[in-house]
Amino acid sequence: MSEHIAVIGAGFAGIAAATSLAQMGHEVTVFEKHDGPGGRARKFHHEGFTFDMGPSWYWMPDVFENYFERFGSSVKEEYNLVRLDPSYRVYFEDGPLDIPASYSEMKTLFETIEKGSGEKLDIFMDEAEVKYNIGMSKFVHMPSHSAFEFAELQTAKDALKLHLLRSFSSYARKYFSDPKLLQLLEFPVLFLGAKPEKTPALYSLMNYADTKLGTWYPMGGMHEIVTAMQRVAEKQGVKFEFNSTVEGVELSNKEITHLKVNGALRSCDAVIAGADYHHVEQHILPPEARTYSEKYWDKRTMSPSSLLFYLAVDKEIPELQHHNLFFDADFGKHAVEIYDTNEWPDKPLFYACCPSKTDKSVAPEGKENLFLLIPVAPGMKEEEGTREHYFNLIMERLEKHVGMNVRKHVTFRRSYAHKEFIEDYGAYKGNAYGLANTLDQTAFLKPKMKSKKVSNLFFAGQLTTPGPGVPPSLISGQVAAKEVNKLIGKRVLVSS
Ligand SMILES: Cc1cc2nc3c(=O)[nH]c(=O)nc-3n(C[C@H](O)[C@H](O)[C@H](O)COP(=O)(O)OP(=O)(O)OC[C@H]3O[C@@H](n4cnc5c(N)ncnc54)[C@H](O)[C@@H]3O)c2cc1C
């Protein structure tokens, strides 16, 4: 039986949900408030430069491959994916360190930094691979309605291998003691969600993704993934309506019958909300239809927000790689400022992405496209001059390391932080990547994919299962689509 499903938001999760449902035979319309798809992965142009606005690290290539194959295509047919080598550069106080794409070179690098660590890296990576495989083959595809799902799958045994109850920090220290090695292993969890002390050791699977599966880049920019997903969605019959803001719902018998879109009522049989969970519940649904209260949200640990700068530079910067992490500051102190004391950081770590190193299409000849990211606590208020202060603070450090005055070559600068995340996505406290990956916010402890109050409403995206990041959001949309399809199957049974 074909039903009309409405999807709110054309981010990765919304498009993945819509495409899956269209493939199952349903009529699907995606309502997106912006003038194009991508959500946090939108792009913009400025005088020959193309800036990706959000994600820049392409990890877990298997997830993208599986996605496109599911719809009769492949990554190769959709965009030109290249592996970066070195994967990235890290600037420590005493200079740069390139992280090689080759695992054997990575082992040698570890060994030169800490004697005996090469062999330990093998054990660490073997365990991380087990976690990745269990996680990706089972857990991420579960809707996580309740803890029982986990009990059903011979999971007690698997759960032990996942190291859910051990902290990432103590787990990494079991193998390594050099501060540089620890920072290399801890940065993915720190940037994407929480202090390593609060993050389960499960997330060493990110190190497997980084080190073994590699860092990739789609030529043309990360937005190429979005364009490809839109193409594939439209082939399945999905209709996109851009510049279409969902403002409210009409309910009957605890079901949504209509969405209010740009002031007009649009009928639907079920809804997948790919927009931010808190925004949908608190600003689109009436109070009686909300599963969670403001108090609930206030108690969540949000992932960091980011202070971002997009720069056009009219000169090449030879000393930068594509991805550059500036770890020339106190790692622990910045983590405390983000996650514990919630204050503007004193001397933050930051990240500089220079995609023009790999891709000549994103900047005019002889120029660089530069994207700077400082992770900051969610919910921060800015004062006049805050952005200017941080711009100069990090540019001074960047210039010192790359040995040139970059600021005098900046011909365009745009910044983006909490205020813009709230205006553009209704992001709770201006979060950039949803909820932190803490143990008490993992799997069935996250905001639920299925609304408890509205029987035909489901959520997808980085604030529900499996979590933040492009690959999890892609998976989330597909899992939510299956849940909607199950609901429709049940309706057919009841009516027949
Ligand atoms: C700066 C930054 C850097 C990142 N870096 C990486 C990275 O390197 N690698 C990685 O894997 N992940 C990264 N991430 C995380 C990743 O981008 C996100 O997890 C992912 O894009 C979230 O997708 P989503 O579909 O859940 O949500 P979104 O992309 O936020 O999509 C939600 C959509 O809903 C729309 N919407 C909102 N409200 C309404 C409404 N009322 N009506 C209609 N539409 C509405 C929004 O406009 C948006 O298009 C980064 C994120 C940011 C912000």
The ligand as a Tripos MOL2 file, in Angstrom:
@<TRIPOS>MOLECULE
LIG
   53    58     1     0     0
SMALL
NO_CHARGES

@<TRIPOS>ATOM
      1 C1         31.1200   22.4800   11.1670 C.3       1 LIG1
      2 C2         30.7920   21.0260   11.0830 C.ar      1 LIG1
      3 C3         31.7800   20.1190   10.7430 C.ar      1 LIG1
      4 C4         31.4850   18.7610   10.6480 C.ar      1 LIG1
      5 N1         32.4660   17.9060   10.2640 N.ar      1 LIG1
      6 C5         32.1520   16.6250   10.0060 C.ar      1 LIG1
      7 C6         33.0790   15.7890    9.3320 C.ar      1 LIG1
      8 O1         34.1730   16.2420    8.9780 O.2       1 LIG1
      9 N2         32.7100   14.5040    9.0650 N.ar      1 LIG1
     10 C7         31.4830   14.0030    9.4270 C.ar      1 LIG1
     11 O2         31.1970   12.8300    9.1710 O.2       1 LIG1
     12 N3         30.5760   14.7950   10.0620 N.ar      1 LIG1
     13 C8         30.8730   16.0860   10.3220 C.ar      1 LIG1
     14 N4         29.9470   16.9200   10.8710 N.ar      1 LIG1
     15 C9         28.6600   16.3640   11.3100 C.3       1 LIG1
     16 C10        27.7120   16.1650   10.1410 C.3       1 LIG1
     17 O3         27.7910   17.2490    9.2540 O.3       1 LIG1
     18 C11        26.2950   16.0530   10.6590 C.3       1 LIG1
     19 O4         26.2300   15.0380   11.6460 O.3       1 LIG1
     20 C12        25.2840   15.7190    9.5640 C.3       1 LIG1
     21 O5         25.4520   16.5540    8.4520 O.3       1 LIG1
     22 C13        23.8840   15.8610   10.1540 C.3       1 LIG1
     23 O6         22.9470   15.5570    9.1740 O.3       1 LIG1
     24 P1         21.4060   15.5720    9.5290 P.3       1 LIG1
     25 O7         20.6940   15.1490    8.3080 O.co2     1 LIG1
     26 O8         21.1560   14.8380   10.7840 O.co2     1 LIG1
     27 O9         21.0470   17.1130    9.9060 O.3       1 LIG1
     28 P2         21.1400   18.4810    9.1150 P.3       1 LIG1
     29 O10        22.2530   18.4850    8.1600 O.co2     1 LIG1
     30 O11        21.1360   19.5580   10.1230 O.co2     1 LIG1
     31 O12        19.7790   18.5320    8.2820 O.3       1 LIG1
     32 C14        18.5770   19.0020    8.8320 C.3       1 LIG1
     33 C15        17.8280   19.7550    7.7440 C.3       1 LIG1
     34 O13        16.5620   20.1590    8.2370 O.3       1 LIG1
     35 C16        16.2770   21.4650    7.7260 C.3       1 LIG1
     36 N5         15.2770   22.0970    8.5870 N.ar      1 LIG1
     37 C17        15.4380   22.5060    9.8630 C.ar      1 LIG1
     38 N6         14.2690   23.0030   10.3250 N.ar      1 LIG1
     39 C18        13.3680   22.9060    9.3230 C.ar      1 LIG1
     40 C19        11.9970   23.2420    9.1890 C.ar      1 LIG1
     41 N7         11.3080   23.7680   10.2150 N.pl3     1 LIG1
     42 N8         11.3820   23.0170    8.0110 N.ar      1 LIG1
     43 C20        12.0550   22.4630    6.9630 C.ar      1 LIG1
     44 N9         13.3600   22.1100    7.0370 N.ar      1 LIG1
     45 C21        14.0040   22.3280    8.2020 C.ar      1 LIG1
     46 C22        17.6270   22.1540    7.7730 C.3       1 LIG1
     47 O14        17.6670   23.2850    6.9470 O.3       1 LIG1
     48 C23        18.5530   21.0290    7.3000 C.3       1 LIG1
     49 O15        18.6790   21.0480    5.9080 O.3       1 LIG1
     50 C24        30.1900   18.2850   10.9420 C.ar      1 LIG1
     51 C25        29.1840   19.2020   11.2830 C.ar      1 LIG1
     52 C26        29.4790   20.5530   11.3400 C.ar      1 LIG1
     53 C27        28.3890   21.5090   11.6800 C.3       1 LIG1
@<TRIPOS>BOND
     1     1     2 1
     2     2     3 ar
     3     2    52 ar
     4     3     4 ar
     5     4     5 ar
     6     4    50 ar
     7     5     6 ar
     8     6     7 ar
     9     6    13 1
    10     7     8 2
    11     7     9 ar
    12     9    10 ar
    13    10    11 2
    14    10    12 ar
    15    12    13 ar
    16    13    14 ar
    17    14    15 1
    18    14    50 ar
    19    15    16 1
    20    16    17 1
    21    16    18 1
    22    18    19 1
    23    18    20 1
    24    20    21 1
    25    20    22 1
    26    22    23 1
    27    23    24 1
    28    24    25 2
    29    24    26 1
    30    24    27 1
    31    27    28 1
    32    28    29 2
    33    28    30 1
    34    28    31 1
    35    31    32 1
    36    32    33 1
    37    33    34 1
    38    33    48 1
    39    34    35 1
    40    35    36 1
    41    35    46 1
    42    36    37 ar
    43    36    45 ar
    44    37    38 ar
    45    38    39 ar
    46    39    40 ar
    47    39    45 ar
    48    40    41 1
    49    40    42 ar
    50    42    43 ar
    51    43    44 ar
    52    44    45 ar
    53    46    47 1
    54    46    48 1
    55    48    49 1
    56    50    51 ar
    57    51    52 ar
    58    52    53 1
@<TRIPOS>SUBSTRUCTURE
     1 LIG1         1 GROUP 0 **** ****
